[in-house]
Amino acid sequence: MKIVEDKTMWQIALIQTNISAGDPDRNREVLESKMQQAAEAALKPDIIVLPEMRNTGYALEQIDKLADPEGLASRRWISEFARKFKVHIVAGSVAEKREDKVYNTMLVFDRTGAEVAAYSKIHLFGLMNEDKYMAAGDQAVTFELDGIRAGASICYDIRFPELARTLSLNGAQIMFVPAQWPHPRLQHWRTLLTARAIENQMYVIACNTTGRNGNDYFFGHSAIIDPWGEWIAEGGETEGIITGQLDLTLVHQVRERIPVFKDRRPSAYEL
């Protein structure tokens, strides 16, 4: 699909798949096959989105050895793919080793293969021991693709409305959410994603995994949610490619119709 001149129409493809814990080579092979399938579809995507911890999964006891040093292998691969297929890639997140620490880092590349953003997950999920094996990021990140500003969020981050609001106040019209979100919290997933879209009047694009990792079972339900909170595309619990189209003019329309940002009173919220 060609982007119209005002660059307000985007075709999205979410790669919902099972990430094998502790097997980066297999994960890359599976993802590359599915990414190529998406990129060569009759309705070509402008953006391909991948899930969280897509290189190692939550093999946390091995993460120090499995993590991608400086994210270099991931960066080379995704950059080459983006340039070859002329597609933007929100490359989920990877276990990235920097110096003596491992971070859960989202990487974003534009259709020329240039890296436009790297975001390390701010809120680490203690119930999966993420905080014991990984270091937290400390900075909210926004970026631009085709002149449209978007924001980065990873899985557990969606439980913290402050982050989504910060991204929207920094101009984000879309928030991308790669995830490994497990049963039994499907209702939380659907409710929180919807809330983040409605309260910030922006699109939320969430790419979850499927399958098992130890005692955790990931339920999929990757989704594209519009600024009204309507789910315009949603996956089931099996692997697949979820597609949908964004009309970025809708963000402006919603924000004009219900002027939440104009009506904010930040001075009244101070503790």
Solvent accessible surface area in square Angstrom, and as a share of the most:
residue,aa,sasa,rsa
1,M,64,0.29
2,K,186,0.79
3,I,40,0.20
4,V,70,0.40
5,E,172,0.77
6,D,93,0.48
7,K,84,0.35
8,T,23,0.13
9,M,48,0.21
10,W,0,0.00
11,Q,9,0.04
12,I,0,0.00
13,A,2,0.02
14,L,0,0.00
15,I,0,0.00
16,Q,0,0.00
17,T,1,0.00
18,N,53,0.27
19,I,9,0.05
20,S,26,0.17
21,A,46,0.36
22,G,23,0.23
23,D,55,0.29
24,P,42,0.27
25,D,120,0.62
26,R,112,0.41
27,N,2,0.01
28,R,104,0.38
29,E,124,0.56
30,V,32,0.19
31,L,1,0.00
32,E,59,0.27
33,S,73,0.47
34,K,42,0.18
35,M,0,0.00
36,Q,72,0.32
37,Q,118,0.53
38,A,4,0.03
39,A,5,0.04
40,E,110,0.49
41,A,48,0.37
42,A,119,0.92
43,L,102,0.51
44,K,59,0.25
45,P,5,0.03
46,D,1,0.01
47,I,0,0.00
48,I,0,0.00
49,V,0,0.00
50,L,0,0.00
51,P,0,0.00
52,E,0,0.00
53,M,0,0.00
54,R,5,0.02
55,N,15,0.08
56,T,0,0.00
57,G,1,0.01
58,Y,22,0.08
59,A,11,0.08
60,L,14,0.07
61,E,153,0.69
62,Q,98,0.44
63,I,3,0.01
64,D,79,0.41
65,K,188,0.80
66,L,46,0.23
67,A,6,0.04
68,D,13,0.07
69,P,89,0.56
70,E,79,0.36
71,G,0,0.00
72,L,91,0.45
73,A,47,0.37
74,S,8,0.05
75,R,50,0.18
76,R,140,0.51
77,W,11,0.04
78,I,0,0.00
79,S,20,0.13
80,E,93,0.42
81,F,9,0.04
82,A,0,0.00
83,R,122,0.44
84,K,145,0.61
85,F,24,0.10
86,K,131,0.55
87,V,0,0.00
88,H,4,0.02
89,I,0,0.00
90,V,0,0.00
91,A,0,0.00
92,G,0,0.00
93,S,0,0.00
94,V,0,0.00
95,A,0,0.00
96,E,3,0.01
97,K,53,0.22
98,R,79,0.29
99,E,159,0.71
100,D,115,0.59
101,K,106,0.45
102,V,6,0.04
103,Y,30,0.12
104,N,0,0.00
105,T,1,0.01
106,M,1,0.00
107,L,0,0.00
108,V,0,0.00
109,F,4,0.02
110,D,28,0.14
111,R,62,0.23
112,T,89,0.52
113,G,8,0.08
114,A,49,0.38
115,E,70,0.32
116,V,53,0.30
117,A,10,0.08
118,A,44,0.34
119,Y,1,0.01
120,S,16,0.11
121,K,2,0.01
122,I,42,0.21
123,H,43,0.19
124,L,27,0.14
125,F,26,0.11
126,G,38,0.37
127,L,144,0.72
128,M,25,0.11
129,N,63,0.32
130,E,0,0.00
131,D,78,0.40
132,K,152,0.64
133,Y,87,0.33
134,M,13,0.06
135,A,22,0.17
136,A,52,0.40
137,G,12,0.11
138,D,137,0.71
139,Q,127,0.56
140,A,33,0.25
141,V,27,0.15
142,T,35,0.20
143,F,7,0.03
144,E,85,0.38
145,L,2,0.01
146,D,31,0.16
147,G,57,0.55
148,I,17,0.09
149,R,73,0.26
150,A,0,0.00
151,G,0,0.00
152,A,1,0.00
153,S,1,0.01
154,I,0,0.00
155,C,11,0.06
156,Y,49,0.19
157,D,1,0.01
158,I,2,0.01
159,R,74,0.27
160,F,58,0.24
161,P,59,0.37
162,E,120,0.54
163,L,13,0.06
164,A,3,0.02
165,R,58,0.21
166,T,56,0.33
167,L,0,0.00
168,S,5,0.03
169,L,87,0.43
170,N,83,0.43
171,G,32,0.31
172,A,0,0.00
173,Q,44,0.20
174,I,0,0.00
175,M,2,0.01
176,F,0,0.00
177,V,0,0.00
178,P,0,0.00
179,A,0,0.00
180,Q,5,0.02
181,W,8,0.03
182,P,4,0.03
183,H,60,0.27
184,P,115,0.72
185,R,57,0.21
186,L,43,0.22
187,Q,126,0.56
188,H,85,0.38
189,W,0,0.00
190,R,76,0.28
191,T,70,0.41
192,L,32,0.16
193,L,0,0.00
194,T,32,0.18
195,A,31,0.24
196,R,16,0.06
197,A,0,0.00
198,I,88,0.45
199,E,55,0.25
200,N,0,0.00
201,Q,5,0.02
202,M,0,0.00
203,Y,4,0.02
204,V,0,0.00
205,I,0,0.00
206,A,0,0.00
207,C,0,0.00
208,N,0,0.00
209,T,1,0.00
210,T,5,0.03
211,G,18,0.18
212,R,161,0.59
213,N,26,0.13
214,G,69,0.66
215,N,154,0.79
216,D,45,0.23
217,Y,72,0.27
218,F,4,0.02
219,F,0,0.00
220,G,0,0.00
221,H,30,0.13
222,S,0,0.00
223,A,0,0.00
224,I,0,0.00
225,I,0,0.00
226,D,11,0.06
227,P,2,0.01
228,W,89,0.31
229,G,11,0.11
230,E,104,0.47
231,W,52,0.18
232,I,80,0.40
233,A,17,0.13
234,E,67,0.30
235,G,9,0.09
236,G,41,0.40
237,E,65,0.29
238,T,108,0.63
239,E,82,0.37
240,G,27,0.26
241,I,48,0.25
242,I,18,0.09
243,T,72,0.42
244,G,13,0.13
245,Q,77,0.34
246,L,0,0.00
247,D,50,0.26
248,L,5,0.02
249,T,51,0.30
250,L,36,0.18
251,V,2,0.01
252,H,119,0.53
253,Q,101,0.45
254,V,1,0.01
255,R,51,0.19
256,E,92,0.41
257,R,185,0.68
258,I,85,0.43
259,P,46,0.29
260,V,48,0.28
261,F,52,0.21
262,K,147,0.62
263,D,99,0.51
264,R,58,0.21
265,R,164,0.60
266,P,69,0.43
267,S,87,0.56
268,A,65,0.50
269,Y,127,0.48
270,E,138,0.62
271,L,225,1.12
